[in-house]
Amino acid sequence: MTHSDMLLYKYCPYNEYLLEMLFTKKLWYSKPDTFNDPFDCQLNFDTHIPEDRYEKCLRWQLKRERRSQSQIDADIKKLISETGIVNEDAMRVIDEIAASTLDVIKRIGVLCLTESNTDVTMWAHYADNHKGLCLGFLISGAASLEKVTYVAEAPIVNFSELLDDRLDDNENEYKWIFSKHHDWRNEKEWRVVVPQGNQLWPIPGRIRTVIFGLRMDESRREVIKKILEDDTDVQYFEAVRNPRLLRLEIKRV
């Protein structure tokens, strides 16, 4: 999606991976089958493609095969007659679209971010019981960023609905992975998707804020500051208890 630069957060435990990430400015993008929610990205697919969308599907598939526009136009003339009759070769290509799209979900990598930096549950689950930190990333407007929609049931997705006239826009392959069960809605999640998962990719922007956890040791805070000492625009905060309410506040340090 197109968006202005925005600040999103990631909760992290303090470990070797975190320190490496701060040094290299690279983040781990996970494949969906490693997510802690077993239902995540497991949508209901309708593989039937309406006849009036055959040509769009064929053009999309041929584009993915990196054919030139002139080759695509020539192939379409061979696959679909002027009267709209689709031959057997075209039907074979259309059948392959479902299988190839399902293969995409096995390969992609997903970076999960959140709008919130004060969620007590996420501090506990993802930041080692408040002993870790929460990083704020200023996400580049060029990043393939999407907001997660929270639903009661897995939506039924027709493969033809995944396609877009902007055939060179790879993010259209990933529209169907941005739904989660509403039990997770407190996480206010956004996602960045890349073609290959379970590997490191550059941060889709830059580190803007570091929020130290309520229980994070002072010595570890100093290590973080030392690693990021050349990043002069990074701002440092800490999570503290609200003196009256059962919630966290973020305080500048």
C-alpha positions in Angstrom: 0.0 0.0 0.0 1.1 3.6 -0.4 1.6 5.5 2.9 3.5 8.2 4.5 6.4 7.3 6.8 4.9 5.9 10.0 6.3 4.7 13.3 5.6 1.1 14.2 7.0 -1.0 17.0 8.5 -4.4 17.6 9.0 -6.0 21.0 12.3 -7.9 21.4 14.0 -9.9 24.1 17.6 -9.0 24.9 19.7 -11.7 23.2 22.4 -12.2 20.6 19.9 -11.8 17.8 18.9 -8.4 19.0 22.5 -7.2 19.2 23.2 -8.5 15.7 20.1 -6.8 14.3 21.2 -3.5 15.8 24.7 -3.9 14.4 23.6 -5.0 10.9 20.3 -3.2 10.7 18.7 -6.4 9.4 15.6 -8.1 10.7 14.4 -11.7 10.6 11.4 -12.3 8.4 9.6 -15.5 9.4 7.7 -17.9 7.2 4.0 -18.2 8.2 4.4 -21.9 9.3 6.6 -20.7 12.2 4.0 -18.2 13.6 2.7 -18.8 17.1 -0.9 -18.7 15.8 -1.5 -22.0 13.9 -4.4 -20.4 12.0 -2.4 -17.5 10.8 -2.4 -17.3 6.9 -4.5 -20.4 6.7 -7.3 -19.0 4.6 -10.1 -20.7 2.7 -9.3 -20.7 -1.0 -11.9 -20.9 -3.8 -10.0 -22.1 -6.8 -12.9 -21.5 -9.3 -12.1 -18.6 -11.5 -15.1 -16.9 -13.2 -14.9 -17.0 -17.0 -15.0 -13.3 -17.3 -11.7 -13.1 -15.5 -9.8 -15.7 -17.5 -7.9 -13.1 -19.6 -6.9 -11.1 -16.5 -5.7 -14.3 -14.8 -3.7 -15.4 -17.8 -2.0 -12.0 -18.2 -1.1 -12.1 -14.5 0.4 -15.5 -14.8 2.3 -14.8 -18.0 3.7 -11.6 -16.4 4.9 -13.7 -13.4 6.7 -15.8 -16.0 8.6 -12.6 -17.0 7.3 -12.5 -20.5 7.4 -9.2 -22.4 4.2 -7.3 -23.1 4.4 -8.3 -26.8 4.8 -11.9 -25.9 1.9 -11.8 -23.5 -0.4 -10.2 -26.2 0.6 -12.9 -28.7 0.0 -15.7 -26.2 -3.4 -14.3 -25.2 -4.4 -14.4 -28.9 -3.4 -18.1 -29.0 -5.2 -18.9 -25.7 -8.4 -17.0 -26.1 -10.3 -16.6 -29.4 -11.8 -13.3 -30.6 -15.2 -14.7 -29.6 -13.9 -15.4 -26.0 -13.5 -19.2 -26.3 -10.7 -20.4 -24.0 -8.7 -23.4 -25.3 -7.3 -26.3 -23.3 -3.8 -24.7 -22.9 -5.4 -21.7 -21.3 -7.4 -23.8 -18.9 -4.2 -25.6 -17.9 -2.5 -22.3 -17.2 -5.5 -21.2 -15.1 -5.4 -24.4 -13.1 -1.8 -23.9 -12.4 -2.4 -20.4 -10.9 -4.0 -22.0 -7.8 -1.0 -24.2 -7.2 1.6 -21.5 -7.8 -0.2 -19.1 -5.5 -0.3 -21.6 -2.7 3.5 -22.1 -3.2 4.0 -18.4 -2.5 2.7 -18.8 1.1 5.3 -21.4 1.8 8.2 -19.1 0.7 7.3 -15.6 1.8 8.7 -13.9 4.8 6.7 -11.7 7.1 7.8 -8.9 9.5 5.2 -8.3 12.2 4.9 -4.9 13.7 2.4 -3.1 16.0 1.0 0.4 16.6 1.2 0.0 20.3 4.3 0.4 22.6 2.5 0.1 26.0 0.7 -3.3 25.7 1.5 -5.2 28.9 0.7 -8.6 27.3 3.1 -8.0 24.4 5.8 -6.7 26.7 5.4 -10.0 28.7 5.2 -12.4 25.7 7.6 -10.8 23.2 10.0 -8.8 25.4 11.0 -11.4 28.0 8.6 -10.3 30.8 9.6 -6.6 30.4 13.3 -7.4 30.6 13.7 -6.7 26.9 12.9 -3.6 24.8 10.5 -2.2 22.2 12.0 -0.7 19.0 10.2 2.0 17.1 10.9 1.8 13.3 10.2 4.7 11.0 8.9 2.7 8.1 9.8 3.9 4.6 6.9 4.9 2.4 8.3 2.5 -0.2 7.8 -0.5 2.0 5.1 -3.1 1.2 3.2 -2.4 4.4 -0.3 -3.6 5.2 -2.6 -3.4 8.2 -3.9 -6.7 9.6 -7.7 -7.1 9.6 -9.2 -9.1 12.5 -12.1 -11.4 11.7 -14.2 -14.1 13.3 -13.9 -16.6 10.4 -11.2 -17.2 7.8 -12.3 -15.3 4.7 -13.0 -17.2 1.5 -10.6 -15.9 -1.1 -11.0 -16.4 -4.9 -7.7 -16.5 -6.7 -9.0 -14.1 -9.3 -9.6 -11.5 -6.6 -5.9 -11.4 -5.8 -5.1 -9.9 -9.2 -4.7 -6.3 -10.0 -4.2 -4.2 -13.2 -0.8 -3.2 -11.9 0.7 -6.5 -12.9 4.2 -5.4 -11.9 3.2 -4.9 -8.3 4.2 -8.0 -6.4 2.3 -7.0 -3.2 -0.9 -8.1 -4.9 0.2 -11.7 -4.5 0.1 -11.2 -0.7 -3.3 -9.6 -0.1 -4.7 -12.7 1.4 -2.3 -13.1 4.4 -3.4 -10.0 6.3 -6.3 -11.5 8.2 -6.1 -12.9 11.8 -8.7 -14.1 14.3 -10.2 -11.2 16.4 -8.7 -12.8 19.6 -5.4 -11.1 18.5 -6.9 -7.6 17.8 -5.2 -6.1 20.8 -1.9 -6.4 18.9 -2.9 -3.8 16.3 -0.6 -5.5 13.8 0.9 -4.3 10.6 3.0 -6.5 8.3 5.8 -6.1 5.8 6.1 -9.0 3.3 9.2 -10.1 1.3 9.5 -13.0 -1.3 11.6 -15.3 0.8 11.2 -16.1 4.5 13.3 -17.4 7.4 16.2 -15.1 6.6 17.4 -11.6 7.3 16.3 -8.6 5.3 17.2 -4.9 5.8 15.0 -2.9 8.1 12.3 -1.3 5.9 13.2 2.1 7.2 15.3 3.1 10.2 15.3 2.8 14.0 13.7 5.9 15.5 13.1 5.0 19.1 14.3 2.6 21.7 12.0 1.9 24.7 13.7 0.0 27.5 11.5 -2.5 29.4 10.4 -1.9 33.0 12.8 -4.7 34.2 15.7 -4.2 31.8 19.1 -4.1 33.5 21.0 -0.8 33.3 24.1 -2.6 32.0 22.1 -3.9 29.0 20.7 -0.4 28.3 24.3 0.9 28.1 25.2 -1.9 25.6 22.3 -0.9 23.4 23.3 2.8 23.5 26.9 1.9 22.7 25.9 -0.1 19.6 23.6 2.8 18.4 25.9 5.7 19.3 26.4 6.6 15.7 22.7 6.7 15.1 22.3 10.3 16.4 18.6 10.6 15.6 17.6 7.6 17.8 15.5 8.7 20.9 15.6 6.7 24.1 12.6 6.0 26.4 11.7 3.6 29.2 8.5 1.9 30.2 7.4 2.9 33.8 4.4 2.0 36.0 1.6 4.5 36.1 1.4 5.5 39.8 -2.5 5.2 39.9 -3.6 2.9 37.0 -2.6 -0.6 36.1 -0.9 0.4 32.9 2.5 1.4 31.5 3.7 4.9 30.5 6.5 5.7 28.2 9.0 8.2 29.7 11.9 10.0 27.9 15.4 9.2 29.3 
